[in-house]
Amino acid sequence: MSAPTRDVDVLVIGAGAVGAAVAHFCAAAGMAVHVLDRGRPGAGTSSRCEGNILVSDKEHGPELELSRYSLGLWAGELGEHAQAWEFERKGGIIVASQESSLQSLRRALAVQHQHGIRVKEMDAAALRAIEPHVTPDAVGAAFYPDDSQVMPMMVVNRLLHLAREHGATVSADTEVTGMLRRGDAVIGVRTSRGDVYADAVVNAAGPWAGGVAHLAGVHLPVVPRRGYVMVTAVQPPRVHHKVYAAEYIDDVGTSDASLQTSPVVESTPAGSILIGSSRERVGFSDELNREALRGMAAGAVRLFPFLRDVPVLRQYHGFRPYSLDHVPMIGPDSRAPGLWHATGHEGAGIGCSVGTGKLLAQQLAGAEPDLDMTPFDPARFGEPPRRPSATPLEGALT
């Protein structure tokens, strides 16, 4: 990895999927781009997630619009790279096991149809025709053919490779320790390996983005939300889509800081089964939460009873960048000219990375973005603290 450069158009802090997408689209547009990461590219949140590209779990609003826009890029402009990151349009299925949840699902489907989401209701017989091992308690389901999957680390590696082909440079193991200022404006960063000047500094630090913003005296309420994934031994093909219970959507949209678990089950190309999901706000704690794992396992067995006899080989967790209003923060920060943000996607970061990167690149180039960016305004939460911290927050940089 190269040492920090001294003068670039765009400096990206964070080499996860979002930062890599920003770098790719900016470099492809002819900008001089440099990417910094405190560790190795993709080693943070991107290395500890499932790679979901979902529309099924999005409510109508800006996040859904960003998800649909991103899906169009994955399947269209970036379609030639599908094999490089194992893009798979496997489809998603929401399963209702009670009449009450089925009625709630139908109400949601009616709204989704109005907003152009492709979804089909299935009765229990149709569900078992495509997922024969699903719970016999299922009374109905909804099938989303556009729900897709990628391998997150392959996404990071490929997008950074594409960025480099357009002249971008990447520095790993380079910690940002402060912002360089000219008055209120941010004109670069101070790092553990020297100062870097840039016309635009993009904060793509995921759940650590609040700490990066703090260095510029800017309040950005992004906090980590921890989630676990369990990985089983290799199995014969018995789960053919991404399958989850109806309560998953409610849990994704909640602002509750306490633990929630809801079953999500899918197979990998290698044959293992991934089991999720959980979410809890515990800061950056790595302390194992056995209650979360028990809840996930129990929910998965309810959804696919055969899993009761399948061994789990390992579990891992990641910290997702949680935004207080469930809408990402994308664009320039009016409180600190020169500072831009691309964070707050929580579990939608992989899926929405490419849309975020292209929209930000359009803005940085002075072009009209393809979406209305008003709902994503990073300054919408209020004013920054009066004085920036003299030192970075513990664990707050990527």
C-alpha positions in Angstrom: 0.0 0.0 0.0 1.3 3.5 -0.9 2.2 6.2 1.6 -0.2 9.2 1.9 -0.2 11.6 -0.9 0.1 15.4 -0.4 -2.6 16.9 -2.6 -5.7 15.2 -4.1 -9.1 16.1 -5.2 -10.9 13.6 -2.9 -9.6 12.0 0.2 -11.7 9.0 1.5 -11.4 8.0 5.1 -12.4 4.3 5.3 -11.7 1.5 2.9 -14.8 -0.6 3.5 -17.5 -1.2 0.8 -18.8 2.4 1.0 -15.4 4.0 0.9 -14.3 1.7 -1.9 -17.4 2.6 -3.9 -16.8 6.4 -3.4 -13.2 5.9 -4.5 -14.2 4.0 -7.7 -16.9 6.4 -8.9 -14.9 9.5 -8.1 -11.7 8.1 -9.8 -13.8 6.9 -12.8 -15.1 10.5 -13.1 -11.5 11.8 -13.4 -10.8 12.9 -9.9 -7.5 12.4 -8.1 -8.5 10.1 -5.2 -6.7 8.8 -2.2 -8.1 6.3 0.3 -6.9 6.0 3.9 -7.8 3.2 6.4 -6.6 2.7 10.0 -6.3 -1.0 9.3 -6.6 -3.2 6.2 -9.2 -2.5 3.5 -12.5 -4.1 4.3 -11.4 -5.3 7.7 -14.1 -3.5 9.6 -17.8 -3.9 9.1 -17.5 -5.1 5.5 -15.7 -8.3 6.7 -18.3 -9.1 9.2 -21.6 -9.1 7.4 -23.6 -11.2 4.9 -23.5 -9.0 1.8 -27.3 -8.3 1.5 -28.8 -6.3 -1.3 -32.4 -6.1 -0.2 -35.5 -4.2 -1.1 -37.9 -6.4 0.9 -37.0 -5.0 4.3 -37.2 -1.3 3.3 -40.1 1.0 4.2 -41.2 3.6 1.6 -38.9 6.6 1.8 -35.3 7.6 1.0 -33.7 4.4 2.1 -35.9 2.4 -0.3 -35.1 4.8 -3.1 -31.4 4.4 -2.5 -31.7 0.6 -2.3 -33.6 0.5 -5.6 -31.1 2.9 -7.3 -28.2 0.8 -6.0 -29.8 -2.5 -7.2 -30.0 -0.9 -10.7 -26.3 -0.3 -10.6 -25.4 -3.8 -9.3 -27.4 -5.4 -12.2 -26.7 -2.7 -14.8 -23.6 -0.5 -14.9 -21.6 -2.8 -12.7 -23.1 -6.0 -14.1 -20.0 -7.0 -16.0 -18.2 -7.4 -12.6 -21.0 -9.7 -11.1 -18.8 -12.8 -11.1 -15.9 -10.9 -9.5 -18.0 -10.4 -6.3 -20.3 -13.4 -6.7 -23.5 -11.4 -7.3 -26.5 -13.7 -6.9 -30.1 -12.7 -7.3 -31.3 -15.5 -5.1 -34.6 -13.8 -4.1 -35.9 -13.2 -0.6 -38.9 -14.8 1.2 -40.8 -13.5 4.2 -42.6 -16.3 6.0 -45.7 -15.7 8.1 -46.5 -18.5 10.6 -49.6 -17.0 12.1 -52.7 -15.5 10.5 -52.2 -12.2 12.3 -48.7 -11.9 10.8 -50.0 -12.9 7.4 -52.5 -10.0 7.5 -49.8 -7.6 8.5 -47.7 -8.9 5.7 -50.5 -8.3 3.2 -50.9 -4.7 4.3 -47.2 -4.2 3.8 -47.4 -5.8 0.3 -50.2 -3.4 -0.7 -48.0 -0.4 0.1 -44.9 -2.0 -1.6 -46.9 -2.7 -4.8 -47.9 1.0 -4.9 -44.2 2.0 -4.9 -43.1 -0.4 -7.6 -41.5 -3.2 -5.5 -41.7 -6.5 -7.3 -43.3 -8.9 -4.8 -45.6 -11.9 -5.0 -47.8 -13.3 -2.3 -47.6 -17.1 -1.9 -49.9 -19.5 -0.1 -48.4 -22.3 2.1 -48.4 -24.8 -0.8 -46.6 -22.5 -3.2 -44.0 -21.7 -0.5 -43.2 -25.3 0.1 -42.9 -25.9 -3.6 -39.8 -23.7 -3.6 -38.6 -24.2 0.0 -39.7 -27.7 0.9 -37.9 -27.8 4.2 -39.5 -24.7 5.6 -41.6 -24.9 8.8 -44.9 -26.7 8.5 -46.5 -23.9 10.5 -46.1 -21.5 7.6 -49.5 -20.1 6.5 -48.2 -17.8 3.7 -45.3 -15.9 2.4 -44.1 -13.1 0.2 -41.5 -13.6 -2.5 -39.1 -10.8 -3.6 -37.3 -11.8 -6.8 -34.9 -8.8 -6.7 -33.3 -9.5 -3.3 -29.7 -10.4 -4.0 -26.4 -11.2 -2.4 -22.7 -10.4 -2.9 -19.4 -11.4 -1.2 -18.5 -8.2 0.7 -14.7 -8.6 0.8 -14.7 -9.3 -2.9 -16.7 -6.2 -3.5 -14.1 -4.1 -1.5 -11.2 -5.7 -3.4 -12.7 -5.3 -6.8 -13.9 -1.7 -6.3 -10.5 -0.6 -5.0 -8.9 -2.4 -8.0 -11.1 -0.5 -10.4 -10.3 2.8 -8.6 -6.6 2.1 -8.9 -7.0 1.5 -12.6 -8.2 5.1 -12.8 -5.3 6.4 -10.8 -6.5 6.2 -7.2 -4.1 5.3 -4.4 -4.8 3.5 -1.1 -2.9 3.7 2.2 -3.6 1.0 4.8 -2.5 1.1 8.4 -2.8 4.9 8.4 -4.7 6.5 11.3 -6.4 9.9 11.0 -5.5 11.9 14.0 -7.0 15.3 13.2 -8.4 17.7 10.6 -6.5 20.4 8.7 -8.4 23.6 8.7 -8.5 27.0 7.0 -11.0 28.9 9.1 -14.2 26.7 9.2 -13.2 24.8 6.1 -11.6 21.3 6.2 -8.7 21.2 3.7 -7.2 17.8 4.6 -6.3 15.5 7.5 -3.4 14.8 9.8 -2.4 11.2 9.9 0.0 8.9 11.7 2.1 9.0 8.5 1.9 12.7 7.6 -0.5 15.4 6.5 -2.7 15.0 3.4 -4.4 18.0 1.7 -7.5 17.6 -0.3 -10.3 19.6 -1.9 -12.9 17.2 -0.3 -12.5 14.9 2.7 -15.1 12.1 2.6 -15.9 10.4 6.0 -16.8 6.8 5.1 -15.8 5.4 8.4 -18.9 3.4 9.1 -19.8 3.0 12.8 -16.6 5.0 13.6 -17.8 8.0 11.5 -19.1 9.9 14.5 -15.6 10.0 15.9 -14.1 11.2 12.6 -16.7 14.0 12.4 -15.9 14.9 16.0 -12.4 15.8 14.9 -13.9 18.5 12.7 -16.1 19.8 15.5 -19.2 18.3 13.8 -21.9 16.4 15.5 -22.8 13.2 13.5 -25.0 10.8 15.5 -23.8 7.5 14.1 -23.5 4.8 16.7 -22.5 1.1 16.4 -25.2 -1.5 16.4 -23.8 -5.0 16.9 -25.1 -8.0 15.0 -24.1 -11.7 15.0 -24.0 -14.3 12.2 -23.7 -18.0 12.8 -22.1 -20.4 10.2 -23.1 -24.1 10.0 -21.2 -27.1 8.7 -21.5 -27.7 4.9 -25.0 -29.1 4.1 -26.8 -30.6 1.1 -28.8 -27.8 -0.7 -31.9 -27.4 1.6 -32.3 -23.6 1.7 -32.7 -22.0 -1.7 -33.4 -18.4 -1.0 -32.8 -15.8 1.7 -35.7 -16.7 4.1 -36.7 -14.8 7.1 -39.6 -14.5 9.5 -42.1 -11.6 9.3 -40.8 -10.0 12.5 -37.4 -9.3 10.9 -38.7 -6.2 9.2 -40.1 -4.7 12.4 -36.8 -5.5 14.2 -34.7 -3.8 11.5 -36.8 -0.6 11.8 -36.8 -0.4 15.5 -34.8 2.2 17.5 -34.7 0.1 20.6 -31.2 -0.2 22.0 -31.9 -3.6 23.7 -31.3 -7.0 22.1 -33.6 -8.1 19.3 -33.3 -11.4 17.4 -35.3 -12.6 14.4 -34.5 -15.5 12.2 -32.8 -15.1 8.8 -31.5 -18.2 7.1 -29.7 -18.7 3.8 -27.2 -21.0 2.1 -23.8 -20.0 0.7 -22.3 -21.2 -2.6 -19.9 -23.3 -0.5 -22.7 -25.2 1.2 -22.7 -23.6 4.7 -25.8 -22.0 6.0 -25.7 -18.5 7.5 -28.0 -17.8 10.4 -29.0 -14.4 11.6 -30.0 -12.0 12.9 -29.5 -9.9 16.0 -29.1 -6.2 16.8 -28.1 -4.4 19.9 -26.5 -1.2 20.9 -23.6 -2.0 23.2 -21.0 0.4 21.9 -17.9 -1.4 20.5 -18.1 -4.2 23.1 -16.7 -7.6 22.0 -18.1 -9.4 25.0 -20.0 -12.5 23.7 -23.8 -12.3 24.1 -24.9 -15.9 24.5 -28.5 -14.8 24.7 -28.3 -13.4 21.2 -26.9 -16.7 19.8 -29.5 -18.8 21.6 -32.3 -16.5 20.3 -30.9 -16.7 16.7 -30.6 -20.5 16.9 -34.1 -21.0 18.3 -35.6 -18.8 15.6 -33.7 -20.5 12.8 -35.0 -23.9 14.0 -38.5 -22.6 14.1 -38.1 -21.5 10.5 -36.3 -24.6 9.3 -36.7 -27.5 11.7 -33.9 -29.6 10.2 -31.4 -27.1 11.5 -31.9 -28.6 15.0 -29.5 -31.4 14.0 -27.0 -29.2 12.1 -23.7 -28.2 13.9 -22.7 -24.6 14.0 -19.0 -24.2 13.3 -18.5 -20.6 14.3 -20.0 -17.3 14.9 -18.9 -13.7 14.3 -20.2 -10.3 14.9 -19.8 -6.8 13.3 -20.7 -3.3 14.2 -23.1 -1.6 11.8 -23.4 2.2 11.5 -26.8 3.0 13.0 -28.4 6.3 12.1 -31.0 7.6 14.5 -33.7 8.1 11.8 -32.7 5.0 9.8 -31.6 7.1 6.9 -27.9 7.3 5.8 -25.9 10.5 5.9 -24.6 11.2 2.4 -23.3 14.5 1.0 -21.5 17.7 2.0 -21.5 19.0 5.6 -22.6 22.6 5.5 -21.1 23.1 9.0 -17.6 22.3 7.9 -17.1 23.1 4.2 -14.8 20.5 2.5 -16.1 17.7 4.7 -18.4 15.1 3.2 -20.1 12.1 4.8 -21.1 8.6 3.5 -22.3 6.6 6.5 -25.2 5.5 8.6 -26.5 2.7 6.4 -26.6 0.1 9.2 -27.2 -3.3 7.7 -27.8 -1.9 4.2 -24.3 -0.7 3.7 -23.1 -3.3 1.3 -26.3 -3.1 -0.9 -26.3 0.7 -0.9 -22.6 1.2 -1.2 -22.5 1.6 -5.0 -25.5 3.9 -5.1 -23.9 6.0 -2.3 -20.6 6.1 -4.2 -22.1 7.2 -7.5 -24.4 9.8 -6.0 -21.6 11.3 -4.0 -19.3 11.4 -7.0 -22.0 13.2 -9.0 -22.2 15.8 -6.2 -18.4 16.2 -6.0 -18.3 16.7 -9.7 -20.8 19.5 -9.5 -23.5 17.5 -11.4 -27.1 17.0 -10.6 -27.4 13.7 -8.6 -29.8 11.0 -9.8 -31.7 11.2 -6.6 -33.0 14.0 -4.4 -30.3 14.1 -1.7 -32.2 16.4 0.7 -33.3 13.5 3.0 -29.6 12.4 3.4 -28.3 15.8 4.5 -25.7 15.1 7.2 -26.5 18.3 9.0 -30.1 17.4 9.6 -29.5 16.4 13.3 -28.3 19.8 14.5 -25.3 21.8 15.4 -21.8 20.5 16.3 -20.3 20.8 19.8 -18.7 24.1 20.6 -15.1 22.9 20.5 -13.6 19.9 18.7 -11.8 17.3 20.8 -8.0 17.7 20.8 -7.6 13.9 20.4 -9.6 11.3 18.6 -12.2 9.3 20.5 -11.1 5.9 21.6 -12.0 3.3 18.9 -13.5 6.1 16.9 -11.5 6.0 13.7 -11.3 3.5 10.8 
